[in-house]
Amino acid sequence: MRILRTPEERFAGLPGFPYEPRYAEVPDGLRMAYAEAGPADGEPVVLLHGEPSWSFLYRDVMRELAAVGLRAIAVDLVGFGRSDKPADPGDHTYARHVEWTRSLLYDALGLTGVTMVGQDWGGLIGLRLAAEHPDRIARIVAANTGLPTGDIPMPEVWHRFKDAVVNAPALDIARFVQSGCVTELPPEVLAAYDAPFPDETYKAGPRAMPPLVPATPDDPAAPANRAAWQILTTLDRPFLVAFSDSDPITGGMAPILRRSMPGAAGRAHPVIKGAGHFLQEDAGAELGRHIAAFVTST
């Protein structure tokens, strides 16, 4: 496995993201990065991003969680942010991403009593980790995400996105993030999303992820996701569905999660208005307050 590591100077002057990077070794000789805010002895809230963003996405959420004494831990998935980047798209599999993230959270950091927050691919990974290690989990927050098994067709907009990523001669990471937002992002924020990728050789992770989503029933990851659904739909952990009102990709999952998860029953689930797929950018502080209230009230 050929591994690339983004030079640290690429991350100079990140707007609103003053957190020092922390690192841990995970399988396959990889180094994963994460950032923390809040007291070290606070209840851990793990924040998992998706495609093609990184922990910078959660900067406003982190501030809200830290303000109420929670320990916010924002992870950079392998291939993204400050984490190491396998250079071959074939080195990325769904199972490997679950295992790499599991190793960081449970082996390296030894986390228990976790509130698992996932958006986009962060939910595909986080929900698997919650199902497969329920003893580590205190609560779950799903934000514009799901756990596809390939048994229900993906929306056409997702297929268009996948094709655009796979076929693009050069991936414009910042443009993809902007296209998932309702608000117009300032130049310095767009630059922060480009920062992890000095050139095209660093972008194997963003290129690999869309085709790894289980879109057909015979996908290699489908059996594990079906097994996770069986566990999650019997798991009695508080579950918050915090979706935006303007995400054509995952919006249809919100009512399914509210209906299916035992810990979601009888709970008021926010619908965050005026926010797109990347609701952390459009309404990060609001999302952070919803998560904080959920954790402190349960």
ZIVEN-V556794 format. One record per backbone hydrogen bond with DSSP energy under -0.5 kcal/mol. CO is the residue of the C=O (numbers start at 1). NH is the residue of the N-H. If there is no record, write none. Layout:
co=CO nh=NH
co=CO nh=NH
This chain:
co=1 nh=3
co=2 nh=87
co=4 nh=85
co=7 nh=10
co=8 nh=11
co=9 nh=12
co=11 nh=14
co=14 nh=17
co=22 nh=34
co=24 nh=32
co=26 nh=30
co=27 nh=30
co=30 nh=26
co=30 nh=32
co=31 nh=84
co=32 nh=24
co=33 nh=76
co=34 nh=22
co=35 nh=74
co=37 nh=72
co=39 nh=42
co=43 nh=71
co=44 nh=46
co=44 nh=115
co=45 nh=73
co=46 nh=48
co=46 nh=117
co=47 nh=49
co=47 nh=75
co=48 nh=119
co=50 nh=53
co=54 nh=57
co=55 nh=58
co=56 nh=59
co=58 nh=62
co=59 nh=63
co=60 nh=64
co=61 nh=65
co=62 nh=66
co=63 nh=67
co=64 nh=68
co=65 nh=68
co=65 nh=70
co=66 nh=69
co=70 nh=72
co=71 nh=45
co=72 nh=37
co=72 nh=74
co=73 nh=47
co=73 nh=75
co=74 nh=35
co=75 nh=49
co=75 nh=77
co=76 nh=33
co=77 nh=80
co=80 nh=83
co=84 nh=79
co=84 nh=86
co=85 nh=4
co=87 nh=89
co=88 nh=91
co=89 nh=92
co=91 nh=93
co=93 nh=97
co=94 nh=98
co=95 nh=99
co=96 nh=100
co=97 nh=101
co=98 nh=102
co=99 nh=103
co=100 nh=104
co=101 nh=105
co=102 nh=106
co=102 nh=107
co=103 nh=107
co=103 nh=108
co=104 nh=109
co=105 nh=111
co=114 nh=116
co=114 nh=138
co=114 nh=139
co=115 nh=46
co=115 nh=117
co=116 nh=141
co=117 nh=48
co=118 nh=143
co=119 nh=122
co=120 nh=123
co=120 nh=124
co=121 nh=125
co=122 nh=126
co=123 nh=127
co=124 nh=128
co=125 nh=129
co=126 nh=130
co=127 nh=131
co=128 nh=132
co=129 nh=133
co=131 nh=134
co=133 nh=136
co=134 nh=137
co=136 nh=114
co=138 nh=238
co=139 nh=116
co=140 nh=240
co=141 nh=118
co=141 nh=143
co=142 nh=242
co=144 nh=120
co=150 nh=217
co=155 nh=158
co=155 nh=159
co=156 nh=160
co=157 nh=161
co=158 nh=162
co=159 nh=163
co=160 nh=164
co=161 nh=165
co=162 nh=166
co=163 nh=167
co=164 nh=168
co=170 nh=172
co=171 nh=173
co=172 nh=176
co=173 nh=177
co=174 nh=178
co=175 nh=179
co=176 nh=180
co=177 nh=180
co=178 nh=181
co=180 nh=278
co=183 nh=185
co=186 nh=189
co=186 nh=190
co=187 nh=191
co=188 nh=192
co=189 nh=193
co=190 nh=194
co=191 nh=195
co=194 nh=197
co=196 nh=198
co=199 nh=202
co=200 nh=203
co=203 nh=207
co=204 nh=208
co=205 nh=209
co=206 nh=210
co=208 nh=212
co=209 nh=212
co=209 nh=213
co=210 nh=213
co=213 nh=215
co=214 nh=150
co=216 nh=219
co=219 nh=222
co=219 nh=223
co=221 nh=225
co=222 nh=226
co=223 nh=227
co=224 nh=228
co=225 nh=229
co=226 nh=230
co=227 nh=231
co=228 nh=232
co=229 nh=233
co=231 nh=234
co=231 nh=235
co=232 nh=235
co=235 nh=237
co=235 nh=263
co=238 nh=140
co=240 nh=142
co=240 nh=242
co=241 nh=243
co=243 nh=272
co=246 nh=248
co=247 nh=251
co=250 nh=253
co=250 nh=254
co=251 nh=254
co=252 nh=256
co=253 nh=257
co=254 nh=258
co=255 nh=259
co=256 nh=260
co=257 nh=261
co=260 nh=262
co=261 nh=264
co=261 nh=265
co=262 nh=265
co=263 nh=239
co=264 nh=267
co=267 nh=269
co=268 nh=270
co=270 nh=243
co=270 nh=272
co=271 nh=273
co=272 nh=245
co=272 nh=275
co=275 nh=246
co=277 nh=279
co=278 nh=281
co=278 nh=282
co=279 nh=283
co=280 nh=284
co=283 nh=287
co=284 nh=288
co=285 nh=289
co=286 nh=290
co=287 nh=291
co=288 nh=292
co=289 nh=293
co=290 nh=294
co=291 nh=295
co=292 nh=296
co=293 nh=297
co=294 nh=298
co=295 nh=298
